[in-house]
Amino acid sequence: MKAPRARAGFTRRGTVFLVASIVTTVIAYAAGLRELLYVSILLAVLPIAAFILVWRARPNLRVTRSFSPHILEAGAGATATLHVENRSYRRSARSRWRDTLPWGRGATPDADLPALMPRGVRFTGRGNAATLRYELRPPRRGVFSIGPLGVDVADALGLAKSSLTTGEPQSIVVTPEVVALPASGLTGDGAEGEARLVQRRSAGDDDDTITREYRSGDAMRRVHWRATARHGDLMVRQEEQRTLPEARIIVDTRRVGYHDVSTDPFDEVESESFEWVVRMLASVTLHLRRAGFIVTVIETGAPQLAALGRKARRSWGDEEFLVSLASFDLVHDVTLRHPASRRVGPTIALLGSPDAATLDWLAGQARAGQTSVAYLVAGVSSVDIINRQFGVHAMGTTDAAERLAEAGWLAVPGRADDDHASAWQAVVYETGRSRAGA
């Protein structure tokens, strides 16, 4: 445990007292007024005595912190609980406390910390510990350190103040916001040209069976008489192996693929377009898994994400995946990774401003008869914000979108302030319209 850091100083009122003492002393000597010298001494003694008092009164505390829940979604609320215990053998002074936060104003509003009894001594209704609670609402994803606790002690006249920071910071995991997407997701085209979204669960239907030649030991109840009459040989039913539909999500994680990457270390968000991509990645992944898909996430840079379980729908792998998204960052890799993966089912690419190497690789990832969608997300400039306020939408098709469209992708240009559900719904509409036209 780190040693508490303490400091003490005069308040503005105490500084005024000291300046007044100096001025009064000068006037007393200049005018020869001994009575005024007594006043100057009093003006100096009061803040100095207050300084000594608050320095000795600074508490010795043990702080433990917990969160409920300890893993939450960006924008959601959590309750922070602090257990503050007096470790000194003397009574602590009444003080003010605040907890350090990595966002907003940097700390919670000041609140009262009651006086705590000495260590090991307890009285009815009062003791040497206090429980403090407050609500926190992280505005963005990440793994944040909350704390240490700040405690301020001031004298009754407000002439001096001592400040103490104590307690180890506690980490809280904030996953990206998961947007509810329209129920009608992307379709995956099978080899027979039949659109399907979820596993076919019916049993005993002729559409769910295939036939093969009769083998010794096969039960006669499995004989398919219609196929037998057609082939001239004895044919039996064989249940088709039902497999879950699969989907791939390609996400560009290299800095070279995002033109709005900030170089200012004080910026809270490194790239607005990448944050949009992360929220879309979380939303689409959970949406498809709940629809029965086995989802594979492919990163163009060094892998960072936890692997998803092979079981569709909710599982322990979903939470582990979301937790890994909390610390998901852009990488400095220049070389594009070419991960091998099965090209089965729909493919969704989440991109910023992809370079030529990425576009060339993606051009070979589209497969005839299977849905391939690429989101191209650009950062939002001040000009874009002004244009949107006046209803001007100057968002033409980019060269990257044209290149992907030529390769068979459905390219969807967008901006970092676009609504995720609307972007998904636009793809559903376009794919549905293309199927209707076909």
N, C-alpha and C positions, 0 to 999 in steps of 0.2 A: 504494500500500500504506500502510495506517495505521501510524503510529509505535507501537511497543510501549509499553504502559502498565506502569510498574513502581512498586512501593511496598515499603517495608521497615519493620519494627517489631520490638519485643521480644516474645518469647514469654512465657507465664505464668511460666516459670522465670526468665527474664531480669528480669521485673518484680519478682519476689520478691528477686532479688539486689540490685536498686537500692533497694528499700524497706529491706532489711536493712542496706545501706550507710548510708542516712540515719539509721536507728535507732542503728547502731553509732557513727556520728559523734557523735550527741547524747550517748550514754552516755560516749564517750571524753572529750569536753570536760567533761561534768558530773563525772566521777569522776577526771579528770586522768590518765587512762591513755593514754600515748602509743603503747604497743604495740597497743592496740585501734584506734587511728586508722589504723595500717598495714593492719589487717584491713578496715576500712571502705573504704579506698582500693582495695584489691584487689577487694572486692565490686563496686565501681563500675566499675573498669577492665575486668573480664572481659566484662560485657554490652555495654559501649560498644565495645570492640575487636571483639566478635562482630558488632555492628551494622555497623561499617565494613567488616568482612570480607565479609559476605553482600551488602552494597550493591555492593561492587566486583566480587563474583563473579557477579552476575546475568548470564545469558548473552545473547548477541546471535544470535538464531536466525532462519532462514528456514524457513517451514512451508508445505508444499503438501499438500492433502488430496484424496482421491478416494474414490468409493463404488462398490461392486460388489454388486448392480446400482445404477445411479443413479436408476432409477425402480422403485419397489416398492409392493406393496399393504400397506395398514394391517394390522398384526399380523405381517407377514412380516419376516424378518431380512435384514440387509445387512452387509457388511464394510467398515469405514472404514479406509483406509490413509493414514498420515501420514508424509511424508518430512521429517525435521527435520535441518537443516544448520547447522553452526556458522559464522557469518559473521565471527567475531572472529579476531584474529591471536594470541590466547592460548587456552590450553586451558580448556574450560568445566568447571565443577564438577559433580559427581554431584548429581542433583536428582530431584524427583518431578514427574510431569506428570498432567494431567487435561484432557479435552476438554469444552467447554461444550455442553450439550444443552438444548433448549427444553421438555423434559418430565421427569417424575419428580423426582429430587433436583436436577436442573439441571446435573449433570456426571457424567462417568464416574468409577469408583473410581480413587483415586490409584495410580500405578504408577511404577516406577523408570525414570529416563532416564539412561543411562550417560554418563560424561564423554566429551566429544567433543574430538578433536584440533584444533589451530589450523587456520584456513583455509588451504587450499593445501598442507597437509602430510599425508602418508599413511604409515601403517605397515602391516606385514603383519598382516592380520586385523582391523585397526582403522583407522578413518578419522575424518573430520570430519562424518559424517552417520550418521543412524540411521533405521530404518524401524519405525514403531509401528503396531500393528493392534488393533482391538477390534470387537466385534459390537454393532450397535445394532438396536433393534426398535421402530419408531415405533408408538405405541398408537392413533393416529387419522390420518385423512387430512389433507393440507395441504402447503404448500410451506414447509419448515423451514430455518432457518439453523443449521448446526452449526459451532461454534467461537465465539470464538478459543481457541487452546491456552493453558492455564494451566501455568506452571512455578514451583515453589517450591524455593528454596535455603536450607538451614539449616546452621548451624555444628555442629561435632562435639559441643558441650556442650548444644545445643538452647536457647541463650539468645536468639537473634535469627533472624529469617526474612525473606527477601525474596520477593516474588511478582511474577511477570511474566506478562502476557497478550500474546500475539503471534500474528500470522497472520490472514489475512482469513477471515471465515466463508464456508463453502461451502453452497450450497443443495442440498437433496435433495427430490425430488418423491415424495409418498406418495399414491397413488390410493386411493379407497374400497375396502373389502372387497367382492369379487364372490362372492356366495353361489351355490352350485350349486342350481339349481331343478329340480323334477321334470321328467322328459323330456316328459311329456304337457302341453304348454302350452295357452294359450288357442286357440280355433278362430275362424276368420273365416268368416262366411257370405257366400257369393257371391250374385250376383243370382238364380241359379237355385235357391237354397236349399240348396246342397250345402256341407257343412262341409269346409274344407280347411286344412291347416296349412303344407304345403310345396309347392314347385313340382312339378307333375306332369311326370315326365320320360319317360314311355313314349312310343314313337313307333309310328306305323302302326296305331293302334287307331281303330275307328270313333268312339269317344267323344272322341278328340282331333281330330276333323276336323269341318268344316262343309262345306256344299255351296253352290255358286252356279251360275248359268247358264253354259253353254259359251260361250267366246269364241274367236274366230279365233286359231289358234296354239297352243291348249291341246293337250297330248299326250293321245292316246286312252287311254293307260294310266291316266289320272287320272279317267276317266269313272266316275261312281257310278251303276251300273245300277239299283240298288234305288230310289234317289231319282229317277232318270230315269223309271222305270215309274210311280212315284207321282205325279210332277208332269206327266208327259206331254211334257216338254221335256228336252233333253239337259243333264244336270247333271254337274259335275266336282267332284272332291274339292279342298278347299283347307285346307292346314294351319292350324289355329287358332294364333294368335300366343300363345305361352306367356308370361305375365307373372308376375313374382314377387308373392306376396301382400304387402300393405302393412299397417303398424300405426302407430298414433299413441300417443305417451306425453305426457300433459299434466302438467307439474310446476309447482306453485305456489311461486314464489320471493319472494313479497312478505312483509315482516315482519308485516303486518296479518293474514296467514293462519296465524300460529303464536302461540298464547297462552303458550307456555313460553319465549319469547325472554328471555334473561337480559340485564340491564342492568349486571351486574357485569363490569368490564373484566378481572378476574383469572380469570373462568371459562374453562376450557379449551375448552368446547363452548358455542356460542351458543344452540343449540336442539337438544335431544335428538330431538324428533320430526322436525326437518329432517334431522338426520344419518341417521335411519332412512329417510327419503325418498330421500336421496342414495344410500345403499347399495342400496335397492330399484331405483332408477333404473338404476344400473350393472348390477345383476344381470339385470333384465328386458330391458334393451337388448341385452346380449350374448347372453342366452338366445334371444331372438327372432331375432337376426341369424344365430346358428348354426343355427337351425331354417329359415332361408331367407327370412326377412322383410326387407323394406325398412322401416326404422324412422325415423320422424320425431319429434323431440323438440320440444315446444312449451313455451316458458316464459311465465308470466303477467307477469313483470317484464322489465326490460331484458335482452336476450340476452347470455349469457356463454359458452355451451358451443360447442365446435367442432362443425361440421357433420359428420354421418356420411356416409360414402361411399354411393353408390347401389348398390354391389355388396353383396350379402348375404354372410353368413358372415364369417370373419376377414379383415381388411384393415388397411392402414395407418391408416384412419380410426378404427378401434377404439381404438388406443393414443392417438391424438391426443384422442379424446373422453374417455378416462379421465384423461388428464393435465389436461384442462380441468376435470374434476370435482374435482381436488385443491384448486383454489382457488375452487370454486363456493360462493358466499355468498348470504345473504338480501339483498335490495335494499330500499331505502327507498321505492320507488315506491308511491304511493297509488292512482294510476289503473291500472285493469286493462287490459292489452294484449289486443287481439282479433285475434291473428294468423290470417290466412287459411290454410287447409290443406284438402287433399282428405279427405273423409270416407269413406275406403276401408279396409275391414278393421277389426279390433278396435281399440278405444280404451281406454287405461288412464290414469286420472288419479291422481296422487300428491299428496295434500293433507294439510294439518294441520287447522286449524280455519277453513275458508273463510268469507269474509264473504258478505253478501247478493249483492253484484255478481258474485262468482265463481260462486255457485250459480245465479244467473240465466243467466249465460253458458253454464255447463256443461249446464243443462237443455236448451239448444238444440243441444248437440253429440251427444247420443245419437241413433242412427238405427235405425229398425226393421229387424230382420233381421241386425244386426251387434252383436257383443258389446261392451258398454261397462261397464267395471269402475272403481270409484272407491275407493281406499284413503283412509280418514280416520284419521289418526294423531294421538293426543293424547299430551301429555307425561305422564311418570310422576311422581306425587307420593309423598311418604313414606307416605301412607295406602294408596295402591295397592300399594306394596311390602309393607306389613304384611298387607293382605288376601290378596295372592298367597301369602305364606308360610303362611297358614292355610287356603288353598284357597278363598277367597272371591273370586268373579269378578263384581263388580258393574259390568258394562259394558253398559248399556242402549243402545238405538238412539238416536242423537242426532237433533236437529232437522234437521241438515244431511243425515244419512243418509236420513231420511224424505223430505226434499225431493228428493234425487237419485233415490231409489227411485220416487217418483211420476213422475219424468221419464223413466224407463226404464233407469236405471243399476242395476247390481248394486253396492250400497254395502257396503263391508267396513270397519266400525269396528275400530280397533286401538290399541295403545299402543306407545310407543317402545322397549319391551323385548321385543316380540313377535318370534318367529322368522320370518325372511323366507321360508324354504322352506315353512313351515307355512301362512303367509298365502297364498302362491301355490297351494299344494295345495288350500286351502279353496276358492279360486275355481274350480280345475279340477273339484273335486267338485260344486260348486253348478251350474256350467254343464252338466256331464255329467248331473246329475239333472234339470235343467230340460229338456234335450233328450230324455231318456228319457221324461219326463212328456208332452212334446209328441207 
